[in-house]
């Protein structure tokens, strides 16, 4: 998303930094929104806010990734419906994808979709103030970590 709000960028960085630190020394790498993701089965390209890949194929390519295990999108009013709908339907075509995290800035909540062993996607809800569990990479993020340096928006 071009020209993102500062809250959006800050939360994306908070997640990416936590993932990068957590995965340090592992074969997995964390990338932010300038990294292109190719969903070959849908003949589509995306620029997720954050993605994690552990694929040797992805690590060999410096300009495009094709086998993420985790994708994170920070929702904005203009993209939320697309992120939850068509984009997720295309992301689900990635055999490597284990988890899709959607972060809502206004409600300070998150939805995690995890693919089960049976191939079905299961929704895990994280309410305001709750710790977010990223099962695909064995990381728990506190609400304080996730929303660090992000001011509260007053309710109207």
N, C-alpha and C positions, 0 to 999 in steps of 0.2 A: 504494500500500500504506500503510495507516494504521499509525502507531506503529512506524516502521522503526528498526532498530538503528543506532547511531551510525556504524559502519563503512559501512553502506549509504548513509546520508545524505552522509558525507564523500566517498566515491567518486563518487556522483552529482554532488556539487558540483565535485569536481576535473575531471570530464569536462565539465560545463556551463561552468565558467570557462575551460577551455582552448579549447573550441569558440567561446565568445563572443569571447574575445580574438582567436582565429585568423580569425573571420569578420567582425570589426569593419571597417566601411567597405564591406561587401558587401551585396547585397540579402537575405542570409540572416539568420535570427534563431534564437536558441537559447532553448528553454523547458524548465522543470523540471516536476516532478510535479503541480503544481496546475493545469497547462494541460490542458484536455480535448481529446481527439482523437476525432473522429467517423469511423468506418469505415462509410460509407453502404451499401456493397455487402453488409455483414454486419449492418446495422442495429444497430451496437454502438458504445459509447463506452468509452474507456480513458483512463488517466492515466499515460502512460509516465514513467519516471524522468527521461529527457532526450529531447527531439526537436529536430530542426533542420528548418526549412522555408524555402524561398526563393520561395514562391508569392505572387504579388500578392494572390490571393484570401485566403490565410491572413493576410497582413499587414493586410488590410482588416477582419478580424474580431478583436475583442479578447477573445472568450470561448471560441472553439472553433477548432481547426485541423483541416484535412481533407486536406492535401497535403504530408505530411512527406517529406523525402528521406532522413533518417536517424532511426532510433529506437534508443535505448539503454535496456536494462533491466539492473539490478543484481540478481542472483539472491539469493533467500533460500530456506531450506529449505521454507518453506510455499508458495512461489510458483514455484519452479524448473520443475516439470513443466508448469504452466499456461503460463509464459512461453515454454518451448520447444515446446509443443504447440498447444493451441487458440488461444492468443493470437497466436502466429506465423502460424498458418493464416489468421487473420482479417486480420492486418497485411499478409499477402501479397496481399490483395485491393485494396490501395492502389496504384493505377497509378504514383503518384509515388515510392513507396518504392524506394530503391536499395540500402540497407544496414540491417541489423539486428544490433546488437552486444549480446551477452550477457556480463556480467562475473561471474565466480565469485569471491566474496570468500574462501572457504576455501582454494581451490587457487591463488588469485591468478593466474588464467588468464582468457582471453577467447575467445569464439567469435564470428566475424563471418560473417554470411550476406550475400553480395552477389549482386544480380541481374545476370546477364550480358545482353549484347545479344540473346541468343536467348530471354530471359525466364526462363531456368533459374536457380535459386538455388544458389550454390556456397559451401561452408563453408571458411573460412580460420581455422585454429587458431593461437592465440598462447599459448605455455606460460609458466609462471612466469618472470618476469624479462625476457621478450621485449617488444620495442617493439610497440605495437598500431597498425596502419595503418588509418585510416578513409579509404578510397579515395573515397567519395562526396563528401567535403569536402576532400580532399587534406591530411589532417592526420596526423602521426605523434605518438603519445603514448608516452613512455618508461614503464616500469613504475614508476619513481620518481614521475613526475607523477601517474599513475593512482592509486597507492596512498599518496600523500603524507599524512602524519599519521594513517595507519591502522595500528594496532598489529598485529603478527603474533599469530595465535591459536596457542598451543602445540598440537602434535600429541599425541594421547593414545595 
